[in-house]
């Protein structure tokens, strides 16, 4: 029986005990160390126990050269090979085959054959090199596991590293280069973690994955491949999963588990696209950099789901990001720049979501959406596009919120046949700001279009768009152009500083335009072309280069309650124009020809007192009649009929008498006393503040101290913008709507939040102070809110205290007041409340806790609504036909119970 030894030596001649490594292996004990002198040992080793084979330091290398089959076969145990050169037999399979146990190779070079790990075997490779192999440099299959650190795989006729079945690898700081096939190939259900690796100079894609395999690459560099950087497909026979009944959270967790991931990786210098994902794959790029590819940056196809977080896709000859077929592409916090085609291309039936992204310097359109694609953009920036910033066509559907568009050479947003919703978007310096041409009804809400070279917003023929809020300024042509047949709805829009007309209504257009302000146009404020139709309500036009309103031949546009002010001429019409003017007015206009009220009725005349008197004489009425002073008793009686509010009613009536005296002194040529008409309304919600504000404006109008006395309600959301430079124009637009009337700011204290010294609300306050000074005789401002919060508002700006010198306190309604409100509501709707019902109603209100949720008048109105509902249920259960009393009398049982 051979003697086993712990330390053995092998040499070709003259030294040592064994002439072959195989002989030493046979003689070695478990744990033995075999030292091998430099030389070429032509043999095939079979290892099945724990031992170490190490090259003896000296001149030359130790080479194990196979004569047939693998040079090293590991069938068990945990052998370690160190500092060896291992040569296989070309075209005869692996140079190293690990079929069982765990093999460790340290600082070894394997040539002329691959390293193959099969079944449930394991291998550890440290500082090893694999060269000149056929098929693959390293291959793992079955349930094998491989750890490779600081290795190099190069000059392979085939792939660099391949995984199949359920094999797993951990690869760190390893280079795969100069392979004729792919750098990394994962198939089956294999998994791999690759940290700080480099894959370069590959004949095919750098990384190929067939689902359901799922690698994780961190800090890797993939470059100079002759195809894609990463290519992901389904294995043959894989189909899209059937949606299950699990929760969204479970589905998200499942996606996390199944995703192919690249983190902090670079992909560049590829001959093909950077990343192509198809089939059913789940793919995630995080903190990656894709650049200088031969095609697109990232393509999502099939039913795949691709996500990008904080990833840069730049310097490409093609499109940066593409989604086709039914793929899903979600991009967050990422950058696309300097593309030779589109920034993002979405078509077919794909879904795309972009959040906090920037797309810039594209040779084609920044974001193109076609087919039946669905795209959502939030908080994105699209800039410096050679074509459109955003173009959607076909059956596409786009939602864009808080998107900034800058310097598009064609159109900022171009919607052709598609549907779109744009909210709080800003489009600057496009050739045309927004163009809409579609059978759908696209929506623009609170959008801003600035400095367009041509038209700000163009709504093409037969397009029924809705534009709500926002502004258009600095257009090189028209601010808003409405083409033939459009039935657009435009509300609360501010148009200013256009080189053309502010609003152009073309032949056959039938828009509904409400509460739009137009100022500073070089041509007309409103241009209604020949045959134009439509309705303009509550609009204001000022500071126009041409007549404020032009009406063409046979145009039948209706203007209702519109104001033209501070301009040279208010109206120019063709001889056969058919426009109608209802309750319109002009103020501070040099040439005024716009009809005021219907012919034969009292004229509404505004302007300076002398101009008003002259116009009144021309109309054949007295000044008192022209301004409606005879309405004073009626308005004061209406004020007195309000429930409760006794102190408020006394103060308003006293102010009305004071204002009347001010007017008498002015007419007598006397100086008026110092007086501020602006008010603070301090009170809880539902105490009648808005109702009193409306009456106050009408009283001042009746006295001739306001042009119309109309009420414009606003709150923080109407006045304060969401970024620097947005608040002042927004506040100014609302203020302009109130000229001639009352601006009522509800919850005004919210303009100065506690502890937020840099809040945009302070800019709104400063803007209001200046506007109140500039238009001191043209508007009244009422700031309303909780009593304890209004002092904070006044203290926020020194100019407020001098302008708001009077505070009216609105006390909460008593239970008796609330009963009277319900009785009033009942009388208005032809109901009767007998005494016994009123008594129960009083107990109802007494039992309601007066917490911060108490609604005062709103509580009374809600109670009345609930009573009518309970009454209807009761009467519907009565036998036979109900009597008149049944239909009109509210009984005690109709009073609702109090909900705790």
C-alpha positions, 0 to 999 in steps of 0.5 A, spaced: 500 500 500 502 506 497 504 511 503 500 518 503 504 524 504 503 531 507 508 535 502 510 532 496 515 535 490 515 534 483 520 535 478 522 533 471 529 531 472 534 530 478 530 533 484 524 531 488 521 524 488 515 524 483 516 525 476 509 527 474 503 531 478 499 525 477 503 520 481 504 525 486 496 526 487 496 519 488 500 519 493 498 525 497 494 525 503 487 530 504 490 537 505 497 535 502 501 540 498 504 538 492 510 543 490 511 542 482 518 545 479 517 549 472 517 545 466 511 542 462 508 536 464 504 532 459 498 529 463 491 530 465 490 531 472 484 528 475 482 531 482 477 528 487 480 530 494 482 536 498 489 538 496 494 544 493 498 544 487 503 550 487 508 552 482 515 552 485 518 559 485 524 559 480 526 560 473 520 558 468 513 556 469 509 550 471 505 547 465 500 542 465 498 540 458 493 535 456 494 529 452 487 528 451 481 531 454 481 536 460 488 538 463 484 538 469 478 534 471 475 536 478 470 530 481 470 532 488 473 535 494 476 542 494 483 542 490 487 548 490 491 550 484 496 556 484 501 559 479 500 554 474 499 554 466 494 549 464 493 547 457 487 544 453 487 540 447 484 544 441 477 543 439 477 537 444 472 541 450 474 544 456 481 545 459 479 545 466 472 541 467 469 541 474 464 536 475 463 535 483 466 539 489 469 545 489 475 547 485 480 553 487 484 556 481 489 562 483 493 566 479 493 561 473 493 561 466 488 557 462 489 556 455 487 552 448 480 550 452 475 553 457 473 552 464 467 549 465 463 548 471 457 543 471 452 539 475 452 542 482 460 543 482 463 550 484 469 554 482 473 559 485 477 563 480 482 569 483 487 573 478 486 567 473 487 568 465 483 564 460 485 565 453 485 562 446 479 558 448 474 555 443 466 556 444 467 560 451 472 562 456 468 560 462 462 556 462 457 554 468 451 550 467 446 545 471 446 548 478 453 550 479 456 556 482 462 560 480 466 566 484 471 570 479 475 575 482 480 579 478 480 575 472 481 576 465 478 572 459 480 574 452 482 572 445 476 567 445 473 564 439 466 564 441 463 567 448 467 570 454 463 567 459 456 563 459 451 561 464 445 556 463 440 552 466 440 554 474 448 556 474 450 562 478 456 566 478 459 572 482 464 576 478 468 582 481 474 586 477 474 582 471 475 583 464 472 580 458 475 582 451 477 580 444 472 575 444 469 573 437 462 572 440 458 575 446 462 578 452 457 575 457 451 570 455 446 568 461 440 563 459 435 559 462 434 561 470 441 562 471 443 568 475 449 572 476 452 578 480 458 582 476 461 588 480 466 593 477 467 588 470 469 590 463 467 587 457 470 590 451 472 588 444 466 583 442 464 580 436 457 580 438 453 584 444 457 585 450 452 582 454 446 577 452 440 575 456 435 570 455 429 571 460 428 568 465 435 569 467 437 575 471 444 578 472 446 584 476 451 588 473 454 594 478 460 599 476 461 595 469 464 598 463 461 595 456 464 598 450 467 597 443 462 591 441 460 590 434 453 589 436 449 592 442 451 593 449 446 589 452 441 585 448 435 581 452 430 577 449 426 571 451 428 564 451 424 560 446 417 558 448 417 563 454 410 567 453 408 573 457 405 572 464 398 571 465 396 577 470 394 574 477 390 577 483 395 579 487 396 586 490 400 591 486 405 591 492 406 583 491 407 585 483 412 590 484 416 585 489 415 580 484 418 585 478 424 587 483 425 579 484 425 578 476 429 584 474 435 584 470 439 590 473 445 595 471 447 599 476 452 605 475 454 602 469 457 605 462 455 603 455 459 606 450 462 605 443 458 599 441 456 598 433 449 597 435 444 600 440 446 601 447 441 596 450 435 592 447 430 589 451 424 585 448 420 579 450 417 579 457 423 582 460 423 586 466 430 591 466 432 596 470 438 601 469 440 605 475 445 611 475 448 608 468 451 612 463 450 610 455 453 614 450 457 614 443 453 608 441 452 606 433 444 607 434 439 608 439 441 608 447 435 604 450 430 600 446 424 597 449 420 592 445 415 586 446 411 586 452 418 588 456 418 593 462 424 597 462 426 602 468 431 608 468 433 612 474 438 617 474 441 615 468 445 619 462 443 617 455 447 622 451 452 623 444 448 618 440 447 618 432 440 615 433 434 616 438 436 616 445 430 612 448 425 608 444 419 604 446 415 600 441 410 594 440 407 593 447 413 595 451 413 599 458 418 604 459 419 608 465 424 614 466 426 618 472 431 623 474 435 622 467 438 626 462 438 625 454 442 630 450 445 630 443 442 625 439 442 624 432 434 623 432 429 623 437 430 624 444 425 619 446 420 615 441 414 612 443 410 608 438 405 602 437 401 601 443 407 602 448 406 606 455 412 611 457 412 615 463 418 620 464 419 624 471 424 629 473 428 628 466 431 633 461 431 632 454 436 637 450 439 638 443 436 633 439 436 633 431 429 631 431 423 631 436 425 631 443 419 627 445 415 623 439 409 619 440 405 616 435 401 610 434 397 608 440 402 610 445 400 612 452 405 617 455 406 621 461 411 627 463 412 630 469 417 635 471 421 634 465 425 639 461 425 639 453 430 644 450 434 645 444 430 641 439 431 642 432 424 640 430 418 639 435 419 639 443 413 634 443 409 631 438 404 627 438 400 624 432 395 618 430 391 615 436 397 617 441 395 620 448 399 624 452 399 627 459 404 633 461 404 636 468 409 641 470 413 640 463 418 646 461 420 647 454 425 651 451 428 653 444 424 648 440 426 650 432 419 648 430 413 647 435 413 647 442 408 642 443 404 639 436 398 635 437 396 632 431 390 627 431 392 625 438 389 627 445 393 631 450 392 634 457 397 639 459 397 642 466 402 647 468 407 647 462 411 652 460 413 653 453 419 658 452 422 661 445 419 656 440 417 658 433 410 656 435 408 655 442 403 650 442 399 647 436 393 643 436 389 639 430 385 633 433 378 631 433 379 630 440 378 635 446 385 637 448 386 641 455 391 646 456 391 648 464 395 653 467 400 653 462 405 659 460 407 660 453 412 665 452 416 669 447 414 664 441 417 667 434 410 666 431 403 664 434 403 662 442 397 658 441 394 655 435 388 651 435 387 648 428 380 648 424 375 644 427 379 642 433 375 643 440 381 644 445 380 647 452 385 652 454 384 654 462 388 659 466 395 660 464 398 666 460 401 667 453 406 673 452 411 676 447 409 672 441 412 674 435 405 674 431 398 672 434 397 670 442 392 665 440 389 663 433 383 660 432 382 657 425 376 655 421 370 651 425 374 651 431 369 650 438 375 652 443 373 654 450 378 659 453 378 661 460 382 665 465 387 666 460 392 672 460 395 674 453 400 680 453 405 683 449 404 680 442 407 683 436 400 681 432 393 681 435 392 678 442 386 673 440 385 672 433 378 668 431 378 666 424 372 665 419 367 660 421 371 659 428 365 659 434 369 659 441 367 660 448 372 665 451 371 667 458 375 671 463 381 673 458 385 679 459 389 682 453 394 687 454 400 690 450 398 688 443 402 691 437 395 690 433 388 688 435 387 685 442 381 681 439 381 680 431 374 677 429 375 675 422 370 675 416 364 671 418 367 669 425 362 667 430 363 665 438 362 668 445 367 673 449 364 674 456 368 678 462 374 679 458 378 685 459 383 688 453 388 694 454 394 697 451 393 695 444 396 698 438 390 697 433 383 698 436 382 694 441 377 690 438 376 689 430 370 685 427 370 683 420 364 683 415 358 678 417 362 676 423 357 675 429 361 674 435 358 676 441 361 680 447 358 680 454 360 684 460 367 686 456 372 691 458 376 695 454 381 700 458 387 704 457 388 704 450 387 709 444 381 706 440 376 701 443 372 698 436 373 698 429 368 694 425 366 692 418 360 696 415 356 689 415 359 686 421 354 683 425 357 683 432 353 684 439 355 687 445 352 686 451 353 690 458 360 692 455 364 698 457 370 702 456 374 706 460 380 711 459 379 710 451 381 716 447 376 714 441 370 710 444 365 707 439 363 700 442 356 700 444 354 700 452 348 696 453 342 695 448 340 701 444 334 705 448 337 703 455 341 706 460 348 707 458 354 705 463 359 710 462 366 710 466 372 714 466 374 720 469 368 724 473 368 730 467 368 725 462 362 721 465 358 727 466 359 729 458 358 722 456 351 722 460 349 729 457 350 726 451 346 720 452 340 724 455 341 722 462 343 725 469 350 723 472 346 720 478 342 716 473 348 714 469 351 711 475 345 708 478 345 712 485 338 710 485 339 703 486 342 705 493 336 704 497 335 697 494 342 695 495 342 697 503 335 694 504 338 687 501 344 688 506 339 689 511 335 683 510 342 679 511 341 674 517 345 676 523 351 680 522 348 686 525 355 690 526 357 688 519 351 691 516 352 698 520 359 699 518 357 697 511 351 702 511 356 707 514 361 707 509 356 707 504 354 714 507 361 716 507 362 714 500 356 718 498 359 724 501 365 723 498 362 723 491 358 730 493 364 733 495 368 731 488 362 734 484 362 740 488 370 741 486 372 740 494 378 735 496 375 728 498 377 726 505 383 721 506 379 714 505 381 707 504 376 703 501 380 696 502 377 692 507 379 686 512 374 681 513 375 677 519 371 671 520 370 664 520 368 660 514 360 661 512 359 667 515 357 671 509 363 674 507 363 673 500 355 676 500 357 682 503 363 683 499 359 683 493 354 688 495 359 692 497 362 692 490 355 694 488 354 699 493 360 703 490 358 702 483 351 705 484 355 711 487 359 711 481 366 710 485 367 703 481 366 702 474 362 696 475 362 693 482 363 686 479 366 681 484 372 677 482 374 671 487 381 669 488 385 665 493 392 663 494 392 658 488 390 663 483 395 668 485 401 664 487 406 661 482 410 654 483 417 657 481 421 664 480 418 669 476 411 665 475 407 669 481 407 676 479 404 675 472 399 670 475 397 675 480 397 681 475 392 677 471 387 676 476 388 683 479 386 686 472 380 681 471 378 685 478 379 692 475 372 696 476 370 692 481 372 688 487 378 683 488 376 678 494 382 674 496 379 668 501 384 665 506 388 671 504 393 669 510 395 663 506 399 668 502 404 668 508 405 661 511 408 661 518 416 660 518 417 660 510 420 667 509 422 665 502 415 663 500 412 665 493 406 668 497 410 674 499 411 676 492 404 676 491 403 680 496 408 685 494 405 685 487 398 686 490 401 692 494 404 696 487 397 694 483 393 697 489 397 703 488 397 704 481 390 703 480 387 706 487 381 709 484 379 703 479 379 697 484 377 695 491 381 689 495 378 685 500 382 680 504 378 675 508 380 669 513 380 667 520 381 673 525 387 670 528 391 669 522 390 676 518 394 680 523 400 676 520 398 678 513 398 685 515 405 685 518 408 681 512 408 688 508 409 695 510 404 697 505 398 693 507 397 696 514 396 703 510 392 700 505 387 696 509 385 701 515 378 698 517 377 691 519 370 688 519 369 682 524 364 677 522 361 673 528 359 666 528 352 665 527 347 663 533 343 658 532 337 662 531 341 665 526 341 659 522 334 657 523 332 664 520 337 662 514 334 655 513 327 659 513 330 663 508 332 657 504 325 654 504 321 660 502 326 661 496 324 654 494 317 654 496 317 650 502 314 652 509 317 651 516 312 651 521 313 653 528 314 646 531 319 644 526 323 651 527 323 649 534 326 642 533 331 645 528 333 650 533 335 644 538 338 641 532 343 647 531 344 648 539 347 641 539 352 641 534 359 642 537 362 649 534 369 646 532 373 648 527 369 644 522 363 648 524 361 651 517 356 657 519 351 658 513 354 652 510 351 648 516 345 651 515 344 650 507 346 643 508 341 642 514 336 644 509 338 640 503 338 634 508 331 636 510 328 636 503 331 629 502 328 626 508 321 630 506 322 627 499 323 620 502 317 621 507 312 623 502 314 618 497 311 613 502 304 616 503 298 612 501 295 616 495 296 622 492 300 627 496 296 634 498 299 641 497 301 641 504 304 634 504 309 637 498 311 644 501 311 643 509 317 640 512 315 637 519 320 636 525 321 629 523 325 632 517 330 635 521 336 630 520 339 627 527 346 631 529 352 626 527 357 626 532 
